[in-house]
Amino acid sequence: MQLQARVEKKLRDRFEPSVLEVINESSMHNVPVGSETHLKVVVVSAVFTGKSQIDRHRIVYETLGEELSDGVHALSVISRTPEEWQAANAISASPPCLGGSKR
């Protein structure tokens, strides 16, 4: 199973999200074509109700511990409750990479 698919499955199983997006942003970075090293996840779940952003991110990182130690170089996390998502259901674009040879 590809890394992105594994991430999606684990997040679905753990959070039962109403919205889930796993975006492979590796092509924006100085990595080989086809890499799955830079991911952005958008998770909307009632599990986040009453939790701080730090606690939400901690739970996501714990859920993806194996993937983070086996190939994922960068993980951007957007975690919202269903109410927060309904109030402002937009996410901002990631900034361009300035590392590696893309300076």
C-alpha positions as CSV (number, residue, x, y, z in Angstrom):
1,M,0.0,0.0,0.0
2,Q,1.3,3.4,-0.9
3,L,2.2,5.8,1.9
4,Q,-0.5,8.3,1.1
5,A,-3.1,5.5,1.1
6,R,-1.8,4.2,4.5
7,V,-2.0,7.7,6.0
8,E,-5.6,8.1,4.7
9,K,-6.6,4.7,6.2
10,K,-5.1,5.3,9.6
11,L,-6.7,8.8,9.8
12,R,-10.1,7.4,8.8
13,D,-9.9,4.6,11.3
14,R,-8.8,6.8,14.2
15,F,-10.9,9.9,13.6
16,E,-14.0,8.9,11.6
17,P,-13.7,12.3,9.9
18,S,-16.5,14.1,8.1
19,V,-13.8,15.7,5.9
20,L,-10.4,14.1,5.2
21,E,-7.9,15.2,2.6
22,V,-4.3,13.9,2.4
23,I,-2.4,16.0,-0.1
24,N,0.9,14.9,-1.4
25,E,2.9,18.2,-1.7
26,S,6.2,16.4,-2.4
27,S,6.4,17.8,-6.0
28,M,6.7,21.3,-4.5
29,H,10.0,20.2,-3.0
30,N,13.5,19.1,-4.1
31,V,12.7,15.4,-4.0
32,P,12.6,12.7,-6.7
33,V,9.5,12.5,-8.9
34,G,6.9,10.2,-7.3
35,S,8.0,10.9,-3.7
36,E,5.6,10.8,-0.8
37,T,7.7,12.8,1.7
38,H,5.8,16.0,2.2
39,L,2.1,15.6,3.1
40,K,-0.6,18.0,4.1
41,V,-3.6,16.5,6.0
42,V,-6.9,18.1,6.6
43,V,-8.9,16.3,9.3
44,V,-12.4,17.4,10.4
45,S,-13.6,15.3,13.3
46,A,-15.7,15.5,16.5
47,V,-12.7,13.8,18.2
48,F,-11.1,17.2,18.3
49,T,-13.9,18.9,20.3
50,G,-12.5,20.4,23.5
51,K,-8.9,19.8,22.5
52,S,-6.2,22.5,21.9
53,Q,-4.4,22.7,18.6
54,I,-1.3,21.2,20.2
55,D,-3.3,18.2,21.5
56,R,-5.0,17.7,18.2
57,H,-1.6,17.7,16.4
58,R,-0.2,15.4,19.0
59,I,-3.0,12.8,18.4
60,V,-2.4,13.0,14.6
61,Y,1.3,12.6,15.0
62,E,0.8,9.6,17.3
63,T,-1.5,8.0,14.9
64,L,1.0,8.4,12.1
65,G,4.1,7.5,14.1
66,E,5.2,4.7,11.8
67,E,4.8,6.8,8.7
68,L,6.7,9.7,10.2
69,S,9.6,7.4,11.0
70,D,9.5,5.7,7.6
71,G,9.5,8.2,4.8
72,V,7.5,11.3,5.7
73,H,9.8,14.2,6.0
74,A,7.2,16.9,6.6
75,L,3.6,16.8,7.7
76,S,1.3,19.8,7.7
77,V,-1.8,19.3,9.9
78,I,-5.1,21.2,9.7
79,S,-7.4,19.8,12.4
80,R,-10.9,21.2,12.9
81,T,-14.1,20.2,14.6
82,P,-17.2,20.0,12.4
83,E,-18.4,23.3,13.8
84,E,-15.1,25.0,13.1
85,W,-15.1,23.6,9.6
86,Q,-18.6,24.8,8.9
87,A,-17.7,28.3,10.1
88,A,-14.7,28.6,7.8
89,N,-14.3,25.6,5.5
90,A,-11.3,26.9,3.6
91,I,-7.6,26.0,3.9
92,S,-4.8,28.2,2.7
93,A,-2.3,27.0,0.1
94,S,1.1,25.9,1.3
95,P,3.9,28.3,0.6
96,P,6.5,27.4,-2.0
97,C,9.5,25.5,-0.9
98,L,12.7,27.5,-0.6
99,G,15.0,24.7,0.5
100,G,17.3,22.5,-1.5
101,S,18.0,23.7,-5.1
102,K,14.7,25.7,-5.3
103,R,16.2,28.9,-3.8
